[in-house]
Amino acid sequence: MSTSAHIGYIQTNGKVVAAYCHYDGYPSNVGKTLLRKFDSLMDVKILISDGSMKSLDKSGVPESDMDNYFVADEIPLKKYLAGGEIRNVDYVYLWSDIEDEWLFMPAHPSHRGRVPAENYTELYNLKDVV
């Protein structure tokens, strides 16, 4: 069984670009790695430039032997968070260039207890969760 995630960014026009990460997507692994190794929009774009990845190791190197595809390509943020794109993953990590930080959302219902939320289409600062 895997703990999957979407890793991507929010463009200044409010649209999301994201790739799929199949293994180890939980905050204590992918979340910590993103905070330590990827601190700019350019870093994130390079990370997901090949599309989906099998995993992201703690040094920030993606293992990419999966079919290369993007799970979100220019989807408006609200539609992305409310839509089917995230229903089959555990976590969502999005870089916000406007806020210059990583945002986080537990996408799968079994992980939603990790953050206090009335509405699970909200994004949280990843630093507050990891």
N, C-alpha and C positions, 0 to 999 in steps of 0.2 A: 504494500500500500504506500502511496506517496502523499506528500503534503505539497500541494501545488500552489503556484502564485502567478500573478501578472506583475511584470515590472515594466514601467514606462514613464511617460511624462505628460504633463498638461501644457499644451501650446498656449501662446498668448491669446489666441482666438477662442480659447476655452474647449478645444478639442483634444482628445486623448489619442496617443500612439502608445501601444504596449505589446510586449511579447510574453509568451508563456514560458514558465520555468516549472519543470515536472517534479523534481525532488527537492526536499529540504527547504521548502518555502516559508517555514515558520519564522517568527520574528527573531528568535535567538540565533538563527543561522543567517538566512538571507537578509533579514532586517539589519542585523549588526554589521554584516559585510557591506551593505549599501551605505550605511552611515559612515563607516570607516574608509571606504575605498572610492566612493562615487559622490563627489560634492559639487558637481556642476552639470548644467544641461548637456554640454558637450560630452562629458563622461558617460552620461546615461545614453545618449544617442549612439555612442561607440559601443557600449555594452549590448544594446539590443539591435544593432545594425544587421546582424545575421538572422534576426527573427528568433524563433523559439529555441530554448536551450534545455538540455537534460537536467543540468544542475549549475549552481554557481558556488565555486569553492570559496573557502575563507580568505584566500588571497585575492579574490575578485576575478578569477578566470572562469569564464563560462565553458561548460562542456556542451558542445553543440552538435550532437550526432542525430538530431531529430529532423523531421521535415521542417524546413524554414518557412514560417508563416507568422504573421502578426495577428494577434487576437483582436486588436483594436487599431484601426487605421483611419484617423480623422473622424472619430465619433464624438459628438458633443458630450461633455462631461456628465451632465445629468442623465442623459440617455444611457451612457456607458454604465454608470453606477446602478441604475434601476433596471437595466436590461439583462438579457440572457448571456451576454458575454462573460459575466463573472459568476454565474450560478454554479459552475462546475469546478471552481477553484476554492482554495482555502483562504488565501490572503491576496490583497491588492496593495502594491507599492507604487506610488506615482511621485515623480519629482515635480515640484512647482517652481518654475523659474521666477515667477512673480514674488513668491514668498522665500525663495532661495533655500528650500528645505524639502525633505522627504515627507510625504503624507502617506497614511496607512489606513486600511480598512479591513477588518475581518469579513470576508465575503461569505464563508460557509456558516450556517446557523450554529453549528457546534462550537465555533470559536468566538461567538459574539459576546460572551461573558467577559472577555479580556478588556473591554473598554465600556464605560458607562454610556449607553446610547438609547435614546428613545426612538431614533430613526436610523436604521442601519444603512442609509445611503450617505452618511456623513464620513468625511475623511478626518483623521486625527494626525497630529504631529507625531512622527515615528519616534522621536527622541523621548516622548512622554510614555511610550509603550514598551520600549526595549530596555 
